[in-house]
């Protein structure tokens, strides 16, 4: 149903027949562990655009440039002479190939609209690194990282799209932008900020209201709690009670060794926090990717992975061994392929290149999400802006600007505001998605 609604929206922009379209769930096309396969299979062609470092100032450094990567697929494009559309994916906080390989919907609808597909990589991620492509230099300090922002990224997209249309001699080919999560926010904001460039936007799982307490700081974890509790009350209770049990066990003689053995940890660890953080990450990311089909976006997962986690926790063969139950649940997220023999809690590898997001979260993307009520599956806690500010100051020597996003893009009284000046934007998400609370 959702896909039919979306296609109906596009039919209003591009009048074509929808008679042969069958509703289906979008799926991954290529596994993200195999990026080379995408080029070999012709899924896309990688190109580079000489992009301006700073779109908003005119001091000498602003005129520096960097090479911004974008991916194209012209298999289905009807051509400039027919004014066929251009579908642009507004890149997220990571390697653009990773997102292109997990955005099956665009490849499904492109043939129906004879669309050219373009995936643009976000500055400071993947291979789109300013300062000569040197990541160490680009990430060196606040002065260089300061060019990493959503407003600069949107200006990148506008500049690239305008230049691309000029080179294709396609001035009348309409552009629709697509995105999910942060990329969905960018797609929506792009339509609002650059309506002369894009005639429409599809923003999936786009929490544009997760700022300045427009959305409750408890909503994110409340939805995660509901996801697990809806599968099994026992599952919910086991996870909810496990945090104190882990802490109590770690404080006893031999407790750390017991935890290490129970969770098949590769190396010694010094505190219960690293273990609880590891488990919390598994629950959060599994809820975020609780798709009805197998996926390989953040990690190889089965269909309905929250259900599978709860099955592991409810497994009668584990008896009353809470740690065995939690280990079985963690295995769903961290070891569904069955290849891992132990887990390294100190593994800070970043296969998708997401490390720039910490800077963004410390500057403009201040999203209160970690509050927990007494009913939460996680320990009760308050959203603490001061703790975030202290971390950002210590880490980057910057202070967050928690009201900048709503100042720049809006958010308050969103329905009234969008009715007045916004149009042709689809906001959609699954209600089991934790981000839907701010969508």
Buried (B, 14 or more C-beta within 10 A) or exposed (E): EBBEEBBEBBBEBBEEEEEEBEEEEBBBBBBBEEBEEBEEEEBBEBBEBEBBBBBEEEEEEEEBEBBBBBBBBBBBBBBBEEEBBBBBBBBBBBBBBBBBBBBBBBBBBBEBBBBBBBBBBBBBBBBBBBBEEEBEEBBEEEEBBBBBBBBBBBBBBBBBBBEBBEEBEBEEBBBBBBBBBBBBBBBBBBBBBBBEBBBBBBBBBBBBBBBBEBBBBBBBBBBBBBBBBBBBEEBBBBBBEBBEBBBEBBEEEEBBEBBBEBBBBBEEBEEBEEBBEBBBBBBBBBBBBBBEBBBBBBBBBBEBBBBBBBBBBBEEEBEEEBBBBBBBBBBBBBBBEEEEEEBEBEEEEEEBBBBBBBBBBBBBBBBBBBBBEEBBBBEEBEBEBEEBBEBBEEEBEBEBBBEBBBEBBBBEEBEEEBEEEBEBBBBBBBEBBBBBBBB
